[in-house]
Amino acid sequence: MSEDVLVDEHRDSSIPIIPLAETVLPPWLETQPPEIERWTRAVAFRAAAGTHCLVADGDGALHSVLAGVADPIDTWSLSALAASLPPGNYHLPADTPSVVRERIGLGWVLGTYCYDRYRTESDPNADAPPVLALGDAQALRNVQDAAAAIGLVRDLINTPADALPPAALAAACQALADEFGATCSIITGDALLEKNFPAVHAVGRASAQAPCLIDMHWGDPAHPRVAIVGKGVCFDSGGLDIKPASGMRLMKKDMGGAAHAMGVARLIMSAGLPVRLQLIVPAVENAIAGNAYRPGDVVATRRGLTVEIDNTDAEGRVILGDALALASEGEPALIVDFATLTGAARVALGTDLPAMFTDDDALAAAIARHGQAVDDPVWRMPLHKPYRELIKSNVADILNAGKGPYAGAITAALFLQRFVDAPLPWVHFDLMAWNTQARPGRPEGGEAMGMRAVFAYLSERFAG
């Protein structure tokens, strides 16, 4: 993915791209020369979303591009064009609103994304990508920031687990901190016990790759503190409750919550939001060895609660317990956590829609509203308190997996809630972090979901 496919002002040789919804095409054609109407009819262009029509001038040169778009125009309306138009310079109509330019620009850049780190051969037939002029300097800056954050999330999730163990994820956080002048502490291995992160240690100790707790800080100490927490399970075998091969195939993405937390942190820092940012990532590999934690074990936590292990494959919530306890210290203005936590959330909402849990109605409504506005939807699910009975333990304070096959996403969220000091505002996202099929601007593989919705909310709340 290259930001070079976007520029601010268009050149004299630039070709216009005219976005047209199906309902807009007929009246628009009435204002055009007859030869354009004849051409669109000849090629059966009806402006269906995702289609386009190349229009030549009298000399056979490309005159304009008619682009079928959704109504209203969404982020992905022109994503396919970024990979399919002939090389050259393009621009949007002068009357295109700034918000539409920003949506189209982001989709355009994401339409060029490709994770090619391990490809040894390039496509000899690949042309230089087309370049789109946004005609709006602020929109261009916003798109560049968003694309950089989404690219970071996608790249991290797509990276194979052998190349992204906990130490490498910590190094990526350190690099992010260095880029923006933040401080980053990394607690590794047995030092986790000394610093009171026993749950992170218990889950990660069986791996040859030492577990760690990443704690990054940025911003003016006088500003309100926002704690962003991300589940960093760099690979999940399921532990002694081992996953089947089919369930393990995509488990390099089980650090997707950490990638999202890092993406939000990048957005906050690049925008210079007036907040005191804390990024917390517990990073582990859930492996199998003689010292692996076992079903029936009781694990201590930073908060002081004891956790009975019902299933070692419910490890993400265990390490997040320590991270959320740390986030709660010092009364932050907001805690947000991201996690690829449960299959139950995917059964309920599918793979595209992150499940959002919070007791704060206003917070939930605001994030959902911003998600719709930036084409990054989320869906609220209930923290149904009677289901706390499903995670009651007979020997410890809490059970790490719900009793029975039902309400798995809810019981996981209720588990996490026990580690947040009430009444601190907290919101939890249970997400897929993966596109299961390729669509324009969204190739199969790692994906940012709900991240831009959260950032849009933070921008409105803290920057106005």
Secondary structure, DSSP 8 states (H G I E B T S, - for coil): --GGGEESS--TT-EEEEEE-TTTHHHHHTTS-HHHHHHHHHTT----TT-EEEEE-TTSSEEEEEEE--SS--TTTTTTHHHHS-SSEEE--TT--HHHHHHHHHHHHHTT----TT--S--TT-----EEE-S-HHHHHHHHHHHHHHHHHHHHHHS-GGG--HHHHHHHHHHHHHHHT-EEEEEETTHHHHTT-HHHHHHHTTSSS--EEEEEEES-TTS-EEEEEE-EEEEE--TTS---HHHHTTGGGGGHHHHHHHHHHHHHHHHT-SSEEEEEEEEEEE--STT---TT-EEE-TTS-EEE-S-TT--HHHHHHHHHHHHHTT--SEEEEEE---HHHHHHH-SSS-EEE-S-HHHHHHHHHHHHHTT---EE----GGGGGGG--SSSSEESS-SSSS-HHHHHHHHHHTTS-TTS-EEEEE---EESS-BTTB-SEE---SHHHHHHHHHHHHH-
